[in-house]
Amino acid sequence: MSQKGLNAPATACLRAGAARSLRALAAAAFVSSWSSSALAGVLDESDLTRIARIKPSFIELVTDVSQSAQRPDLPRADGECIKAVLQGLMQISEELRTYENLITIEGELNDFGDDRTLRSVVRFAVENALKVLENERRRLSELSEQCSRTPLSAGKTRQAVQFIEGTVAILRSLQPRL
């Protein structure tokens, strides 16, 4: 069996994971799907613009890491580290998926007309998303140390940590208004 054939189940798993990540991405950028008018009392346009940048960055990162994991010339050590990075990204998306429901209740809260309730929901989502991201940042930072001898995976790990840190910075910047 060819090397490509041996990796077919892993590739299918990575693609399925990437699809789950894209669905869960809405959770990571949960506020960006809410209408500007619904959040006008909670977040301003610059907040919404920064939050909207999370989704394309995550898609780019997952695509890049997935493509690297599928390289036929990938050394085993790099492959193991890159797969661990991808698993970390999948973990983030799975854990943040629980906040997707916050997106769907926005309409009800908007009709309710209670800024305090909407602010409370957004605060809850931001605080919990930050906890998930901080835990995964710590785990990926540890992985970065383990993978420091393999240049490709060390770079991918750094990219994932930088994405998480950027997302954390965006979400933390919202907290004073919540």
Residue, then its C-alpha position, 0 to 999 in steps of 0.5 A: m500500500s502506498q504512503k498516500g493510501l496509509n494516510a487516507p484514514a488520517t486525511a479523512c479524519l483531518r478533513a472531518g475535523a476541519a469541517r467541524s472546526l469551520r462549524a465551530l468557528a462561529a462559536a469562536a467568533f460568536v459575536s460576529s454573526w450578531s447584527s450590529s444593531a442588536l449589539a449596538g448597546v454592547l459592542d461598537e463597530s470596531d469591536l465587531t470588525r476585530i471579531a470578524r477577523i477571527k474567522p478568516s484567520f482560523i480558516e487560514l490556520v487550519t487549512d495551512v496546518s492540515q496541508s502541512a500534515q498531508r505533505p508526503d515528504l513530512p518527517r515523522a517527528d514533524g508529522e506527529c507534532i503537526k497532528a498534535v497542533l491540529q488536534g489542539l485546534m480541533q479541541i478548541s473548536e469542539e469546546l467552543r461549539t457549546y457557545e454556538n447556541l448563544i448566537t441563535i438566541e440573539g434574536e430572542l434577546n433583541d426582541f426582548g429589548d434588554d441590553r443588560t441581558l444581552r450584555s450578560v450573555v456576551r460576557f458569559a460567552v467571552e469569559n468561557a471562550l477565554k478559559v478554553l483558549e487559555n487552556e489550549r494556549r498553555r497546552l500548545s506552548e508545552l507542545s511548542e517546547q517539545c517540537s522545537r527541534t523540528p522546524l516545520s512543526a515548531g513554526k506551525t505550533r507558533q502560528a497556532v499559539q499566535f492565533i490563540e493569543g490574538t483571539v484572546a486579546i480581541l476577546r479581552s478588549l471587549q471585557p471592560r464594556l461587558 
